[in-house]
Amino acid sequence: MKEVPAVRGPSIIEGVKIHGVPAWKILKTVVYEVEDTGLVCICIRGDLHINDMKVQKYFKKNVRTASAEKLKEAGLVPGFIAPVNVTSKVKLSFIGDHSIKNVVNFVTGANKKDVDTINVNIGRDFTVADFADFVQVTGSFKCAKCGGNLGEFKAVEAGNIFKLGTKFTEAVGFTVPDRDQKQIPVVMGCYGIGKYQTRWDNRRGLP
């Protein structure tokens, strides 16, 4: 493992051009703000994308990608974040996607501006607290059950329904009596017409 100069932008494509490696050999680290937890990093192969809903399901809490301001406050350099050479001042935990388990000699950032690290290997040069499935599935993937090719098709959202639970009703004390006349919070939900349908209605002056 060694550090090399890397004057580049933050994208994986630019890393591919500079180092002459395929995207899957680049170790990508995405930082999330996890509710009541702080900053957590997900490490994944550079040719893959993270499904935010899988991250939320893993932590069982609300999550969102960390803002540039949060990264700066934590002493991180956007585009060069990695699980190697992390200073003691930076308080982060790292979780790995299963895709990084068997890749040898990753290229990744060095936690320094315009510097990358090459020949990085999991186990020898860095470790993660856990492994999980965070990959955003696309049509190029195979079915986990039958091994057949998955299909990816365009669709129009006609409508949606969301179960909000009791988070908001508990906050305002909105309750109803149950069969035993005990006051319980209302289970709340919402629904809406899809974006295409909404635009179609609005052009006709409908609410």
Secondary structure, DSSP 8 states (H G I E B T S, - for coil): -EEEE----SSHHHHHHHHT--GGGBEEEEEEEETTTEEEEEEEETT--B-HHHHHHHHTS-EEE--HHHHHHTT--TT---SSS--TT---EEEEEGGGTT--SEEEEEEETTEEEEEE-BTTTB--SEEE--B---TTSB-TTT--B---------EEEEEEETHHHHHHT-EEE-TTS-EEE--EEEEEE-HHHHHHHHHTT--
